[in-house]
Amino acid sequence: MYKKRVKRNLVLGILFFLPVAFLLMLLPATHNYEALDIVKDEVPDLGNFSSLDQNVQIRLKDHITVLGIIGGDPQAQSISISNVKELIYDKFRGFKKFQVVLLATPDSKEKVNELISEISPFEPLEYFHVVYGSAGAIKGFFKGIKTENVLNDSNASTDVIIIDKELHQRGRLIDEGKKNEKGNPLWSYNTLEVAEMKNKLSEDMRILLTEYRQKRKGEFNSTIRRAKDLSNYEQEN
């Protein structure tokens, strides 16, 4: 009887202390992870662009932005815009300081309004903004970002980029999904590729939002960030 009681108490003790010991092991762990790369510093803000509401200033600074360029023919970009809305905006719109911004030319305002009504007929897109600037302003902004894509004849692109609160363009210095010996960068995301939107842009947004959440809690370790990697990458290229 005594041996059975000792054995039972021993088993109960192990069952109680094992989870506690596991939790204690986790406590000193640092919240380090491979944060989303900075692929370009000093992205220009939107000083050369304005919204329909002159009383509202849309800015990139202090926001986490997915930015696209729809130029002067927004209807031609309807699939891209719809994918951004359904796959990215709808997923992340509840996060603090998140926004989607599209750049367009002033002559496209009516078409933009029609398109926005089509993709969201029943609810306002509170954090989904379109700002307007000249073709020259769009080209000037485009020169200040990194992308393998080019502007088409209507000054539009099917790619979008991620911009953080400090006006850094974020992406991947090495995209493991692209197969070659060295590894290619992923500076921008093709909105016509649903798999890329779901598996890469969505995942990279999740990583960036996690970084800022950890910063607010004082848990993010900036010593592992990307400045050295960016410098090395630019020297190699």
NORURJO-V113629 format. One record per pair of residues at least 12 apart in sequence whose ideal C-beta (glycine too) atoms are under 10 Angstrom apart, sorted by the first residue. I is the first residue (numbers start at 1). J is the second residue. D is the distance in Angstrom with one decimal. If there is no record, write none. Layout:
BEGIN
i:j:d
I:J:D
I:J:D
END
This chain:
BEGIN
i:j:d
30:219:8.2
30:220:9.6
30:221:5.5
30:223:9.6
30:224:9.2
31:210:9.2
31:211:9.8
31:214:5.5
31:217:8.5
31:218:9.6
31:219:4.3
31:220:6.4
31:221:6.5
32:214:9.8
32:219:9.7
32:220:8.7
32:221:5.0
32:223:8.3
32:224:5.4
33:207:7.8
33:210:7.7
33:211:8.5
33:214:8.9
33:220:9.3
33:221:9.1
33:224:7.9
34:207:8.1
34:224:7.3
34:225:9.7
34:226:9.1
34:229:10.0
35:170:8.9
35:207:6.7
35:208:7.8
35:210:8.5
35:211:5.2
35:214:9.3
35:220:8.0
35:221:9.3
35:222:8.6
35:224:6.8
35:225:5.7
35:226:6.8
36:162:7.4
36:164:8.2
36:168:9.6
36:170:4.7
36:171:7.3
36:172:7.6
36:173:10.0
36:203:9.3
36:204:5.4
36:205:8.6
36:206:9.4
36:207:4.8
36:208:4.9
36:209:9.7
36:210:9.3
36:211:7.0
36:225:9.6
36:226:8.1
37:168:9.4
37:169:9.5
37:170:6.6
37:171:6.0
37:172:5.7
37:173:4.6
37:174:8.3
37:175:10.0
37:185:8.3
37:186:8.9
37:187:9.5
37:204:9.1
37:207:9.9
37:225:8.9
37:226:4.7
37:229:6.6
37:230:7.0
37:233:8.6
38:164:8.0
38:166:9.0
38:168:4.6
38:169:7.2
38:170:6.2
38:171:8.4
38:173:8.7
38:225:7.6
38:226:4.9
38:227:7.3
38:229:8.5
38:230:5.5
39:145:9.1
39:146:5.4
39:147:9.6
39:161:8.8
39:162:9.1
39:168:8.2
39:169:5.3
39:170:6.7
39:171:4.4
39:172:7.6
39:173:6.4
39:185:6.4
39:186:8.3
39:187:5.1
39:188:9.1
39:226:8.6
39:230:7.2
39:233:8.4
39:234:9.8
40:144:7.9
40:145:6.1
40:146:4.5
40:147:9.4
40:161:8.6
40:163:9.2
40:167:9.4
40:168:7.0
40:169:3.8
40:170:8.7
40:171:8.3
40:187:7.4
40:230:8.7
40:234:10.0
41:166:8.8
41:167:7.9
41:168:5.9
41:169:7.9
41:227:9.3
41:230:7.9
42:144:7.6
42:166:9.3
42:167:6.2
42:168:7.9
42:169:9.1
43:60:6.8
43:61:9.7
43:65:9.2
43:67:8.6
43:141:8.5
43:144:5.9
43:145:5.9
43:146:9.2
43:161:8.1
43:163:5.4
43:164:9.0
43:166:9.3
43:167:4.7
43:168:6.8
43:169:5.1
43:170:9.8
44:60:8.4
44:137:9.6
44:140:7.4
44:141:5.6
44:142:9.8
44:143:8.8
44:144:4.4
44:145:8.3
44:163:10.0
44:167:7.8
45:58:9.7
45:59:5.8
45:60:5.1
45:61:5.6
45:141:9.3
45:144:9.8
45:163:9.3
45:167:6.5
46:58:6.0
46:59:5.9
46:60:6.1
46:61:9.0
46:65:9.7
46:67:9.3
46:101:7.4
46:103:8.1
46:129:9.4
46:131:5.7
46:133:7.9
46:137:9.2
46:141:8.0
47:59:8.6
47:133:9.4
47:137:9.1
47:141:10.0
48:103:9.7
48:131:9.3
48:132:9.9
48:133:5.0
48:134:7.6
48:136:8.4
48:137:4.0
48:138:8.8
48:140:6.9
48:141:7.3
49:101:8.7
49:103:6.4
49:104:8.9
49:106:10.0
49:129:9.8
49:130:9.5
49:131:3.9
49:132:6.2
49:133:4.0
49:134:9.2
49:137:6.3
49:138:8.6
49:141:7.9
50:106:9.0
50:131:6.3
50:132:6.0
50:133:7.4
51:101:9.6
51:129:6.3
51:130:7.3
51:131:5.3
51:132:7.4
52:109:6.9
52:112:8.9
52:113:8.3
52:129:9.6
52:130:7.7
52:131:8.8
52:132:7.6
53:129:9.8
56:129:8.6
56:131:9.9
57:131:9.5
58:99:7.8
58:101:6.3
58:129:4.8
58:130:8.8
58:131:5.2
59:99:9.5
59:101:9.1
59:129:10.0
59:131:9.6
59:167:9.7
60:99:8.6
60:101:7.1
60:163:5.3
60:164:9.0
60:165:8.5
60:166:9.8
60:167:6.0
61:163:9.3
61:164:9.9
61:165:7.0
61:166:7.9
61:167:6.0
62:97:6.6
62:164:9.8
62:165:5.1
62:166:8.6
62:167:9.3
63:96:9.6
63:97:4.9
63:98:7.3
63:99:5.2
63:101:8.3
63:127:9.1
63:129:9.9
63:163:7.8
63:164:8.6
63:165:6.3
63:167:9.7
64:92:8.4
64:95:7.3
64:96:8.5
64:97:5.4
64:98:5.0
64:99:7.3
64:162:7.7
64:163:7.7
64:164:6.1
64:165:6.3
64:170:9.1
64:205:7.8
64:208:6.2
64:209:6.7
64:211:9.6
64:212:6.8
65:97:8.9
65:98:7.8
65:99:5.4
65:100:7.3
65:101:5.4
65:127:9.8
65:129:9.2
65:160:9.5
65:161:8.4
65:162:7.2
65:163:4.4
65:164:8.0
65:165:8.8
65:167:9.5
65:169:10.0
65:170:9.9
66:84:6.7
66:88:5.6
66:89:7.7
66:92:8.1
66:98:8.1
66:99:7.7
66:100:5.0
66:101:7.6
66:102:9.5
66:128:9.7
66:160:5.4
66:161:7.5
66:162:6.1
66:163:8.1
66:189:8.4
66:191:9.7
66:201:7.4
66:204:9.9
66:205:7.2
67:84:9.9
67:99:9.0
67:100:7.7
67:101:4.9
67:102:7.5
67:103:7.3
67:129:9.8
67:131:9.8
67:141:8.9
67:145:8.2
67:159:9.8
67:160:6.1
67:161:5.4
67:162:7.9
67:163:5.8
67:169:9.1
67:188:9.5
68:80:6.8
68:81:7.4
68:84:6.2
68:88:10.0
68:100:7.5
68:101:7.6
68:102:5.0
68:103:7.3
68:104:9.6
68:130:9.7
68:156:8.5
68:157:7.1
68:158:8.4
68:159:7.5
68:160:4.2
68:161:8.0
68:188:9.4
68:189:9.5
68:191:6.9
69:101:9.7
69:102:7.2
69:103:4.7
69:104:8.1
69:138:6.1
69:139:9.7
69:141:7.7
69:142:6.7
69:145:9.3
69:147:9.5
69:149:9.4
69:151:6.9
69:152:9.7
69:154:9.9
69:155:7.1
69:156:5.6
69:157:4.7
69:158:9.2
69:159:8.2
69:160:8.3
69:161:9.2
70:84:10.0
70:102:5.1
70:103:6.8
70:104:5.1
70:105:8.9
70:108:7.4
70:111:9.4
70:112:7.5
70:115:8.6
70:130:7.6
70:138:9.5
70:154:8.5
70:155:8.8
70:156:5.1
70:157:8.3
70:158:9.7
71:102:9.6
71:103:7.5
71:104:6.4
71:105:6.0
71:107:10.0
71:108:7.3
71:135:7.6
71:138:6.3
71:139:9.9
71:151:7.1
71:152:7.4
71:153:8.7
71:154:4.4
71:155:3.6
71:156:3.4
71:157:7.9
72:104:7.2
72:105:4.3
72:106:8.9
72:107:5.9
72:108:5.1
72:111:8.8
72:135:7.2
72:138:8.9
72:152:10.0
72:153:9.0
72:154:4.5
72:155:6.0
72:156:7.4
73:104:9.3
73:105:9.0
73:107:9.7
73:108:6.9
73:111:7.5
73:152:8.5
73:153:8.6
73:154:4.0
73:155:8.7
73:156:6.4
74:102:8.0
74:104:6.2
74:105:9.4
74:108:5.3
74:109:9.4
74:110:9.7
74:111:5.0
74:112:4.9
74:113:9.4
74:114:8.4
74:115:5.1
74:116:8.9
74:130:8.2
74:154:9.0
74:156:8.0
75:108:8.9
75:111:5.6
75:112:9.2
75:114:7.8
75:115:6.3
75:118:9.5
76:111:9.6
76:152:8.3
76:153:10.0
76:154:6.7
76:156:6.9
76:158:9.7
77:102:8.4
77:104:9.2
77:108:9.9
77:112:9.9
77:115:8.2
77:152:9.5
77:154:8.6
77:156:5.5
77:157:8.6
77:158:7.2
77:191:8.2
77:192:9.8
78:111:9.8
78:114:9.9
78:115:5.9
78:118:7.5
78:119:7.8
79:158:8.6
79:191:7.6
79:192:6.3
79:194:10.0
80:102:9.4
80:156:8.5
80:157:8.6
80:158:5.2
80:159:8.7
80:160:7.9
80:190:8.8
80:191:3.8
80:192:6.3
80:197:9.7
81:100:9.2
81:102:7.0
81:112:9.2
81:115:6.3
81:116:8.3
81:118:9.3
81:119:6.4
81:128:9.2
81:130:9.4
81:160:9.9
81:191:7.8
82:115:8.7
82:118:8.3
82:119:5.2
82:120:9.7
82:191:8.9
83:119:9.8
83:158:9.6
83:160:9.4
83:190:9.6
83:191:4.9
83:192:7.3
83:193:8.8
83:194:6.6
83:196:9.9
83:197:5.7
83:198:9.6
83:201:9.7
84:100:6.1
84:102:8.1
84:119:9.2
84:128:8.4
84:160:6.3
84:189:9.4
84:191:5.8
84:197:7.8
84:201:8.9
85:100:7.5
85:116:9.0
85:119:5.2
85:120:6.7
85:125:7.4
85:128:6.7
86:119:8.0
86:120:9.8
86:194:9.6
86:197:9.1
87:191:8.6
87:194:7.1
87:196:9.9
87:197:4.6
87:198:6.1
87:201:7.7
87:202:6.7
88:100:6.8
88:128:9.9
88:160:8.0
88:162:9.9
88:189:9.0
88:191:8.9
88:197:6.7
88:198:9.3
88:201:6.3
88:202:6.6
88:205:6.8
89:119:9.5
89:120:9.1
89:125:7.2
89:127:7.2
89:128:5.5
90:120:9.4
90:125:9.9
90:128:9.7
91:198:9.5
91:202:6.5
91:205:8.0
91:206:9.0
92:127:8.8
92:202:8.2
92:205:5.8
92:206:8.3
92:208:9.9
92:209:7.1
93:125:8.4
93:126:7.5
93:127:5.3
93:128:7.8
94:127:9.2
95:127:9.2
95:205:8.6
95:206:9.7
95:208:9.8
95:209:5.4
95:212:8.7
95:213:8.7
96:209:8.7
96:212:8.1
96:213:8.7
96:216:8.7
97:127:9.1
97:164:9.9
97:165:6.8
97:209:9.3
97:212:7.8
98:127:6.2
98:205:8.1
98:208:9.6
98:209:7.3
98:212:9.8
99:126:9.1
99:127:4.6
99:128:7.4
99:129:6.2
99:163:9.8
100:125:8.0
100:127:6.6
100:128:4.7
100:129:6.9
100:130:9.3
100:160:8.3
101:127:9.4
101:128:8.4
101:129:5.0
101:130:7.7
101:131:6.3
101:160:9.5
101:163:8.5
102:115:9.9
102:116:9.5
102:128:8.0
102:129:7.1
102:130:4.7
102:131:7.4
102:132:9.8
102:156:9.6
102:160:8.8
103:129:9.9
103:130:7.9
103:131:6.1
103:132:7.9
103:133:6.4
103:137:8.1
103:138:5.5
103:141:6.5
103:142:8.7
103:155:8.6
103:156:8.8
103:157:9.3
104:130:5.5
104:131:7.4
104:132:5.5
104:133:8.0
104:138:8.2
104:154:9.9
104:155:8.9
104:156:8.5
105:132:6.6
105:133:7.1
105:134:6.7
105:135:5.9
105:136:9.9
105:137:8.7
105:138:6.9
105:154:8.2
105:155:6.6
105:156:9.3
106:132:4.7
106:133:7.7
106:134:7.4
106:135:9.8
107:132:9.0
107:134:9.9
107:135:9.6
108:130:8.8
108:132:7.8
108:154:8.6
108:155:9.9
108:156:9.6
109:130:8.4
109:132:6.7
112:130:5.3
112:132:8.4
113:130:8.8
115:130:9.2
116:128:7.7
116:130:7.3
133:155:9.9
134:155:9.3
135:151:9.2
135:154:9.0
135:155:5.0
136:155:9.3
137:155:9.6
138:151:7.3
138:154:10.0
138:155:4.8
138:156:8.5
138:157:9.5
139:151:6.8
139:155:6.7
142:155:8.2
142:157:7.5
144:167:9.7
144:169:8.9
145:157:9.8
145:159:9.5
145:161:5.7
145:163:8.3
145:169:5.7
145:187:7.8
145:188:7.7
146:161:7.8
146:169:6.0
146:171:7.6
146:185:7.9
146:187:4.1
146:188:7.3
147:159:5.3
147:160:9.2
147:161:6.6
147:169:9.0
147:171:9.3
147:187:5.3
147:188:3.9
147:189:9.4
147:190:10.0
148:184:8.6
148:185:8.2
148:186:8.9
148:187:6.6
148:188:7.0
148:190:9.5
149:161:9.8
149:187:9.0
149:188:6.2
149:189:9.9
149:190:7.7
157:188:7.9
157:190:9.6
157:191:8.9
158:188:9.4
158:189:9.6
158:190:6.0
158:191:5.4
158:192:5.3
158:193:9.0
159:187:8.4
159:188:3.8
159:189:6.2
159:190:5.7
159:191:6.8
159:192:9.2
159:193:9.9
159:196:9.8
160:188:6.5
160:189:5.5
160:190:8.5
160:191:5.7
160:197:8.8
160:201:7.3
161:187:7.0
161:188:4.8
161:189:7.4
161:201:9.6
162:187:9.6
162:188:8.6
162:189:7.8
162:201:7.5
162:204:6.3
162:205:6.7
162:207:9.9
162:208:6.6
163:208:9.9
164:208:6.4
164:211:8.5
164:212:8.0
165:208:9.6
165:212:7.2
165:215:9.6
168:226:9.2
168:230:9.5
169:187:7.1
169:188:8.6
170:187:9.3
170:204:6.9
170:205:9.1
170:207:8.8
170:208:5.9
170:211:9.4
170:226:9.1
171:185:6.8
171:186:5.2
171:187:4.8
171:188:7.0
171:189:8.0
171:200:9.2
171:201:9.5
171:204:7.0
172:184:8.9
172:185:6.3
172:186:4.0
172:187:8.1
172:189:10.0
172:200:7.8
172:204:7.2
173:185:5.4
173:186:8.4
173:187:9.0
173:226:7.3
173:229:5.9
173:230:6.9
173:232:8.9
173:233:5.1
173:234:9.7
173:237:9.9
174:186:8.3
174:229:9.0
174:233:8.4
175:187:9.3
175:196:9.9
175:200:7.6
177:195:9.3
177:196:8.3
177:199:7.8
177:200:6.9
182:236:8.6
182:237:9.7
185:233:7.5
185:237:8.6
186:200:6.6
186:201:9.3
186:204:8.3
188:201:9.3
189:201:4.2
189:202:9.4
189:204:7.9
189:205:9.7
211:225:9.0
END
